[in-house]
Amino acid sequence: MKKIILLALAAVSFTALAHDYDGNDYDTSTLYMAIWENESKVSELQSKVSDLEDQVTKLIRTVRQLKNEH
């Protein structure tokens, strides 16, 4: 599902970036580089979210342990 969303975003980005507001065209390599950079950022953010989820899980366990001790 995530890959489908990424592909859809890439297609939209490709179309949107093909022309800027001044009507200037971008070459294909520039567009592909922008898409690759966006995919890299998405991957990096997914990793950070995963790390945060792990930290939240640990905090929840700690809070439950503290509640049980008192």
PDB file as gemmi writes it, atoms N, CA and C in Angstrom:
CRYST1    1.000    1.000    1.000  90.00  90.00  90.00 P 1                      
ATOM      1  N   MET A   1       0.829  -1.195   0.000  1.00  0.00           N  
ATOM      2  CA  MET A   1       0.000   0.000   0.000  1.00  0.00           C  
ATOM      3  C   MET A   1       0.872   1.257   0.000  1.00  0.00           C  
ATOM      4  N   LYS A   2       1.941   1.244   0.816  1.00  0.00           N  
ATOM      5  CA  LYS A   2       2.818   2.409   0.882  1.00  0.00           C  
ATOM      6  C   LYS A   2       3.503   2.660  -0.452  1.00  0.00           C  
ATOM      7  N   LYS A   3       3.878   1.572  -1.145  1.00  0.00           N  
ATOM      8  CA  LYS A   3       4.534   1.733  -2.448  1.00  0.00           C  
ATOM      9  C   LYS A   3       3.581   2.343  -3.464  1.00  0.00           C  
ATOM     10  N   ILE A   4       2.310   1.973  -3.386  1.00  0.00           N  
ATOM     11  CA  ILE A   4       1.323   2.540  -4.303  1.00  0.00           C  
ATOM     12  C   ILE A   4       1.192   4.038  -4.060  1.00  0.00           C  
ATOM     13  N   ILE A   5       1.157   4.417  -2.781  1.00  0.00           N  
ATOM     14  CA  ILE A   5       1.056   5.836  -2.435  1.00  0.00           C  
ATOM     15  C   ILE A   5       2.291   6.580  -2.916  1.00  0.00           C  
ATOM     16  N   LEU A   6       3.473   5.990  -2.702  1.00  0.00           N  
ATOM     17  CA  LEU A   6       4.708   6.630  -3.152  1.00  0.00           C  
ATOM     18  C   LEU A   6       4.730   6.794  -4.666  1.00  0.00           C  
ATOM     19  N   LEU A   7       4.278   5.764  -5.377  1.00  0.00           N  
ATOM     20  CA  LEU A   7       4.240   5.855  -6.837  1.00  0.00           C  
ATOM     21  C   LEU A   7       3.259   6.928  -7.298  1.00  0.00           C  
ATOM     22  N   ALA A   8       2.132   7.027  -6.611  1.00  0.00           N  
ATOM     23  CA  ALA A   8       1.153   8.060  -6.961  1.00  0.00           C  
ATOM     24  C   ALA A   8       1.732   9.448  -6.706  1.00  0.00           C  
ATOM     25  N   LEU A   9       2.400   9.606  -5.562  1.00  0.00           N  
ATOM     26  CA  LEU A   9       3.033  10.892  -5.258  1.00  0.00           C  
ATOM     27  C   LEU A   9       4.117  11.219  -6.274  1.00  0.00           C  
ATOM     28  N   ALA A  10       4.868  10.211  -6.666  1.00  0.00           N  
ATOM     29  CA  ALA A  10       5.920  10.426  -7.660  1.00  0.00           C  
ATOM     30  C   ALA A  10       5.314  10.871  -8.989  1.00  0.00           C  
ATOM     31  N   ALA A  11       4.218  10.251  -9.381  1.00  0.00           N  
ATOM     32  CA  ALA A  11       3.564  10.627 -10.637  1.00  0.00           C  
ATOM     33  C   ALA A  11       3.044  12.057 -10.575  1.00  0.00           C  
ATOM     34  N   VAL A  12       2.433  12.412  -9.451  1.00  0.00           N  
ATOM     35  CA  VAL A  12       1.936  13.776  -9.276  1.00  0.00           C  
ATOM     36  C   VAL A  12       3.098  14.755  -9.267  1.00  0.00           C  
ATOM     37  N   SER A  13       4.166  14.406  -8.542  1.00  0.00           N  
ATOM     38  CA  SER A  13       5.343  15.270  -8.493  1.00  0.00           C  
ATOM     39  C   SER A  13       5.929  15.448  -9.881  1.00  0.00           C  
ATOM     40  N   PHE A  14       6.012  14.357 -10.632  1.00  0.00           N  
ATOM     41  CA  PHE A  14       6.567  14.409 -11.988  1.00  0.00           C  
ATOM     42  C   PHE A  14       5.761  15.376 -12.849  1.00  0.00           C  
ATOM     43  N   THR A  15       4.449  15.265 -12.768  1.00  0.00           N  
ATOM     44  CA  THR A  15       3.580  16.130 -13.565  1.00  0.00           C  
ATOM     45  C   THR A  15       3.668  17.573 -13.098  1.00  0.00           C  
ATOM     46  N   ALA A  16       3.644  17.770 -11.778  1.00  0.00           N  
ATOM     47  CA  ALA A  16       3.668  19.125 -11.229  1.00  0.00           C  
ATOM     48  C   ALA A  16       4.999  19.814 -11.473  1.00  0.00           C  
ATOM     49  N   LEU A  17       6.088  19.060 -11.441  1.00  0.00           N  
ATOM     50  CA  LEU A  17       7.405  19.656 -11.596  1.00  0.00           C  
ATOM     51  C   LEU A  17       7.826  19.832 -13.051  1.00  0.00           C  
ATOM     52  N   ALA A  18       7.043  19.286 -13.972  1.00  0.00           N  
ATOM     53  CA  ALA A  18       7.428  19.371 -15.378  1.00  0.00           C  
ATOM     54  C   ALA A  18       7.523  20.823 -15.846  1.00  0.00           C  
ATOM     55  N   HIS A  19       6.704  21.674 -15.283  1.00  0.00           N  
ATOM     56  CA  HIS A  19       6.741  23.106 -15.603  1.00  0.00           C  
ATOM     57  C   HIS A  19       6.646  23.873 -14.291  1.00  0.00           C  
ATOM     58  N   ASP A  20       7.449  24.915 -14.148  1.00  0.00           N  
ATOM     59  CA  ASP A  20       7.285  25.756 -12.976  1.00  0.00           C  
ATOM     60  C   ASP A  20       6.269  26.852 -13.304  1.00  0.00           C  
ATOM     61  N   TYR A  21       6.036  27.744 -12.354  1.00  0.00           N  
ATOM     62  CA  TYR A  21       4.999  28.753 -12.547  1.00  0.00           C  
ATOM     63  C   TYR A  21       5.343  29.763 -13.647  1.00  0.00           C  
ATOM     64  N   ASP A  22       6.610  29.877 -13.981  1.00  0.00           N  
ATOM     65  CA  ASP A  22       7.010  30.788 -15.051  1.00  0.00           C  
ATOM     66  C   ASP A  22       6.991  30.114 -16.417  1.00  0.00           C  
ATOM     67  N   GLY A  23       6.589  28.851 -16.460  1.00  0.00           N  
ATOM     68  CA  GLY A  23       6.507  28.131 -17.722  1.00  0.00           C  
ATOM     69  C   GLY A  23       7.814  27.503 -18.161  1.00  0.00           C  
ATOM     70  N   ASN A  24       8.815  27.495 -17.276  1.00  0.00           N  
ATOM     71  CA  ASN A  24      10.099  26.881 -17.618  1.00  0.00           C  
ATOM     72  C   ASN A  24       9.994  25.366 -17.531  1.00  0.00           C  
ATOM     73  N   ASP A  25      10.579  24.688 -18.503  1.00  0.00           N  
ATOM     74  CA  ASP A  25      10.592  23.225 -18.498  1.00  0.00           C  
ATOM     75  C   ASP A  25      11.801  22.717 -17.720  1.00  0.00           C  
ATOM     76  N   TYR A  26      11.625  21.595 -17.064  1.00  0.00           N  
ATOM     77  CA  TYR A  26      12.729  20.914 -16.397  1.00  0.00           C  
ATOM     78  C   TYR A  26      13.074  19.680 -17.207  1.00  0.00           C  
ATOM     79  N   ASP A  27      14.333  19.301 -17.195  1.00  0.00           N  
ATOM     80  CA  ASP A  27      14.689  18.075 -17.905  1.00  0.00           C  
ATOM     81  C   ASP A  27      14.343  16.860 -17.052  1.00  0.00           C  
ATOM     82  N   THR A  28      14.255  15.717 -17.697  1.00  0.00           N  
ATOM     83  CA  THR A  28      13.830  14.488 -17.034  1.00  0.00           C  
ATOM     84  C   THR A  28      14.757  14.096 -15.896  1.00  0.00           C  
ATOM     85  N   SER A  29      16.057  14.270 -16.070  1.00  0.00           N  
ATOM     86  CA  SER A  29      16.990  13.869 -15.014  1.00  0.00           C  
ATOM     87  C   SER A  29      16.776  14.692 -13.752  1.00  0.00           C  
ATOM     88  N   THR A  30      16.451  15.970 -13.902  1.00  0.00           N  
ATOM     89  CA  THR A  30      16.168  16.815 -12.739  1.00  0.00           C  
ATOM     90  C   THR A  30      14.924  16.319 -12.023  1.00  0.00           C  
ATOM     91  N   LEU A  31      13.912  15.941 -12.798  1.00  0.00           N  
ATOM     92  CA  LEU A  31      12.681  15.435 -12.199  1.00  0.00           C  
ATOM     93  C   LEU A  31      12.919  14.127 -11.456  1.00  0.00           C  
ATOM     94  N   TYR A  32      13.665  13.218 -12.082  1.00  0.00           N  
ATOM     95  CA  TYR A  32      13.934  11.941 -11.425  1.00  0.00           C  
ATOM     96  C   TYR A  32      14.763  12.138 -10.162  1.00  0.00           C  
ATOM     97  N   MET A  33      15.689  13.091 -10.182  1.00  0.00           N  
ATOM     98  CA  MET A  33      16.492  13.377  -8.997  1.00  0.00           C  
ATOM     99  C   MET A  33      15.596  13.903  -7.877  1.00  0.00           C  
ATOM    100  N   ALA A  34      14.652  14.771  -8.213  1.00  0.00           N  
ATOM    101  CA  ALA A  34      13.728  15.303  -7.208  1.00  0.00           C  
ATOM    102  C   ALA A  34      12.871  14.186  -6.624  1.00  0.00           C  
ATOM    103  N   ILE A  35      12.403  13.285  -7.476  1.00  0.00           N  
ATOM    104  CA  ILE A  35      11.592  12.155  -7.001  1.00  0.00           C  
ATOM    105  C   ILE A  35      12.433  11.264  -6.095  1.00  0.00           C  
ATOM    106  N   TRP A  36      13.671  10.975  -6.483  1.00  0.00           N  
ATOM    107  CA  TRP A  36      14.550  10.126  -5.677  1.00  0.00           C  
ATOM    108  C   TRP A  36      14.817  10.771  -4.325  1.00  0.00           C  
ATOM    109  N   GLU A  37      15.047  12.085  -4.315  1.00  0.00           N  
ATOM    110  CA  GLU A  37      15.286  12.788  -3.056  1.00  0.00           C  
ATOM    111  C   GLU A  37      14.053  12.714  -2.164  1.00  0.00           C  
ATOM    112  N   ASN A  38      12.864  12.856  -2.753  1.00  0.00           N  
ATOM    113  CA  ASN A  38      11.635  12.759  -1.971  1.00  0.00           C  
ATOM    114  C   ASN A  38      11.466  11.360  -1.398  1.00  0.00           C  
ATOM    115  N   GLU A  39      11.760  10.338  -2.196  1.00  0.00           N  
ATOM    116  CA  GLU A  39      11.652   8.966  -1.702  1.00  0.00           C  
ATOM    117  C   GLU A  39      12.641   8.728  -0.570  1.00  0.00           C  
ATOM    118  N   SER A  40      13.831   9.294  -0.682  1.00  0.00           N  
ATOM    119  CA  SER A  40      14.830   9.159   0.377  1.00  0.00           C  
ATOM    120  C   SER A  40      14.348   9.826   1.656  1.00  0.00           C  
ATOM    121  N   LYS A  41      13.738  10.991   1.513  1.00  0.00           N  
ATOM    122  CA  LYS A  41      13.218  11.700   2.686  1.00  0.00           C  
ATOM    123  C   LYS A  41      12.084  10.918   3.326  1.00  0.00           C  
ATOM    124  N   VAL A  42      11.207  10.350   2.505  1.00  0.00           N  
ATOM    125  CA  VAL A  42      10.103   9.543   3.029  1.00  0.00           C  
ATOM    126  C   VAL A  42      10.653   8.347   3.793  1.00  0.00           C  
ATOM    127  N   SER A  43      11.646   7.684   3.227  1.00  0.00           N  
ATOM    128  CA  SER A  43      12.258   6.530   3.885  1.00  0.00           C  
ATOM    129  C   SER A  43      12.884   6.933   5.215  1.00  0.00           C  
ATOM    130  N   GLU A  44      13.568   8.062   5.225  1.00  0.00           N  
ATOM    131  CA  GLU A  44      14.196   8.559   6.452  1.00  0.00           C  
ATOM    132  C   GLU A  44      13.137   8.885   7.503  1.00  0.00           C  
ATOM    133  N   LEU A  45      12.050   9.512   7.084  1.00  0.00           N  
ATOM    134  CA  LEU A  45      10.975   9.843   8.018  1.00  0.00           C  
ATOM    135  C   LEU A  45      10.293   8.582   8.546  1.00  0.00           C  
ATOM    136  N   GLN A  46      10.117   7.581   7.690  1.00  0.00           N  
ATOM    137  CA  GLN A  46       9.523   6.321   8.143  1.00  0.00           C  
ATOM    138  C   GLN A  46      10.399   5.676   9.209  1.00  0.00           C  
ATOM    139  N   SER A  47      11.698   5.757   9.042  1.00  0.00           N  
ATOM    140  CA  SER A  47      12.630   5.209  10.021  1.00  0.00           C  
ATOM    141  C   SER A  47      12.515   5.958  11.342  1.00  0.00           C  
ATOM    142  N   LYS A  48      12.428   7.278  11.271  1.00  0.00           N  
ATOM    143  CA  LYS A  48      12.291   8.085  12.488  1.00  0.00           C  
ATOM    144  C   LYS A  48      10.975   7.784  13.198  1.00  0.00           C  
ATOM    145  N   VAL A  49       9.903   7.625  12.428  1.00  0.00           N  
ATOM    146  CA  VAL A  49       8.606   7.294  13.016  1.00  0.00           C  
ATOM    147  C   VAL A  49       8.675   5.946  13.712  1.00  0.00           C  
ATOM    148  N   SER A  50       9.326   4.988  13.088  1.00  0.00           N  
ATOM    149  CA  SER A  50       9.479   3.665  13.687  1.00  0.00           C  
ATOM    150  C   SER A  50      10.246   3.751  15.004  1.00  0.00           C  
ATOM    151  N   ASP A  51      11.318   4.542  15.019  1.00  0.00           N  
ATOM    152  CA  ASP A  51      12.085   4.732  16.250  1.00  0.00           C  
ATOM    153  C   ASP A  51      11.230   5.377  17.335  1.00  0.00           C  
ATOM    154  N   LEU A  52      10.437   6.361  16.960  1.00  0.00           N  
ATOM    155  CA  LEU A  52       9.562   7.025  17.928  1.00  0.00           C  
ATOM    156  C   LEU A  52       8.499   6.069  18.463  1.00  0.00           C  
ATOM    157  N   GLU A  53       7.972   5.219  17.593  1.00  0.00           N  
ATOM    158  CA  GLU A  53       6.994   4.223  18.040  1.00  0.00           C  
ATOM    159  C   GLU A  53       7.620   3.291  19.068  1.00  0.00           C  
ATOM    160  N   ASP A  54       8.859   2.880  18.835  1.00  0.00           N  
ATOM    161  CA  ASP A  54       9.565   2.027  19.789  1.00  0.00           C  
ATOM    162  C   ASP A  54       9.748   2.738  21.125  1.00  0.00           C  
ATOM    163  N   GLN A  55      10.108   4.010  21.080  1.00  0.00           N  
ATOM    164  CA  GLN A  55      10.305   4.776  22.311  1.00  0.00           C  
ATOM    165  C   GLN A  55       8.997   4.928  23.077  1.00  0.00           C  
ATOM    166  N   VAL A  56       7.904   5.180  22.360  1.00  0.00           N  
ATOM    167  CA  VAL A  56       6.600   5.312  23.005  1.00  0.00           C  
ATOM    168  C   VAL A  56       6.196   3.993  23.649  1.00  0.00           C  
ATOM    169  N   THR A  57       6.435   2.890  22.966  1.00  0.00           N  
ATOM    170  CA  THR A  57       6.123   1.571  23.518  1.00  0.00           C  
ATOM    171  C   THR A  57       6.897   1.334  24.810  1.00  0.00           C  
ATOM    172  N   LYS A  58       8.179   1.684  24.818  1.00  0.00           N  
ATOM    173  CA  LYS A  58       8.999   1.534  26.021  1.00  0.00           C  
ATOM    174  C   LYS A  58       8.481   2.418  27.150  1.00  0.00           C  
ATOM    175  N   LEU A  59       8.082   3.643  26.818  1.00  0.00           N  
ATOM    176  CA  LEU A  59       7.544   4.544  27.837  1.00  0.00           C  
ATOM    177  C   LEU A  59       6.248   4.005  28.427  1.00  0.00           C  
ATOM    178  N   ILE A  60       5.397   3.456  27.584  1.00  0.00           N  
ATOM    179  CA  ILE A  60       4.135   2.880  28.065  1.00  0.00           C  
ATOM    180  C   ILE A  60       4.423   1.725  29.014  1.00  0.00           C  
ATOM    181  N   ARG A  61       5.372   0.867  28.662  1.00  0.00           N  
ATOM    182  CA  ARG A  61       5.741  -0.248  29.545  1.00  0.00           C  
ATOM    183  C   ARG A  61       6.261   0.265  30.878  1.00  0.00           C  
ATOM    184  N   THR A  62       7.105   1.292  30.830  1.00  0.00           N  
ATOM    185  CA  THR A  62       7.669   1.859  32.056  1.00  0.00           C  
ATOM    186  C   THR A  62       6.573   2.438  32.932  1.00  0.00           C  
ATOM    187  N   VAL A  63       5.641   3.158  32.335  1.00  0.00           N  
ATOM    188  CA  VAL A  63       4.534   3.750  33.097  1.00  0.00           C  
ATOM    189  C   VAL A  63       3.691   2.650  33.728  1.00  0.00           C  
ATOM    190  N   ARG A  64       3.416   1.592  32.998  1.00  0.00           N  
ATOM    191  CA  ARG A  64       2.621   0.483  33.545  1.00  0.00           C  
ATOM    192  C   ARG A  64       3.352  -0.185  34.702  1.00  0.00           C  
ATOM    193  N   GLN A  65       4.671  -0.356  34.563  1.00  0.00           N  
ATOM    194  CA  GLN A  65       5.457  -0.948  35.648  1.00  0.00           C  
ATOM    195  C   GLN A  65       5.412  -0.068  36.884  1.00  0.00           C  
ATOM    196  N   LEU A  66       5.558   1.222  36.684  1.00  0.00           N  
ATOM    197  CA  LEU A  66       5.525   2.152  37.817  1.00  0.00           C  
ATOM    198  C   LEU A  66       4.157   2.152  38.488  1.00  0.00           C  
ATOM    199  N   LYS A  67       3.092   2.066  37.712  1.00  0.00           N  
ATOM    200  CA  LYS A  67       1.741   1.998  38.274  1.00  0.00           C  
ATOM    201  C   LYS A  67       1.574   0.731  39.105  1.00  0.00           C  
ATOM    202  N   ASN A  68       2.086  -0.385  38.601  1.00  0.00           N  
ATOM    203  CA  ASN A  68       1.960  -1.658  39.304  1.00  0.00           C  
ATOM    204  C   ASN A  68       2.770  -1.679  40.588  1.00  0.00           C  
ATOM    205  N   GLU A  69       3.887  -0.954  40.619  1.00  0.00           N  
ATOM    206  CA  GLU A  69       4.728  -0.920  41.811  1.00  0.00           C  
ATOM    207  C   GLU A  69       4.118  -0.068  42.909  1.00  0.00           C  
ATOM    208  N   HIS A  70       3.296   0.880  42.550  1.00  0.00           N  
ATOM    209  CA  HIS A  70       2.726   1.784  43.554  1.00  0.00           C  
ATOM    210  C   HIS A  70       1.304   1.480  43.760  1.00  0.00           C  
TER     211      HIS A  70                                                      
END                                                                             
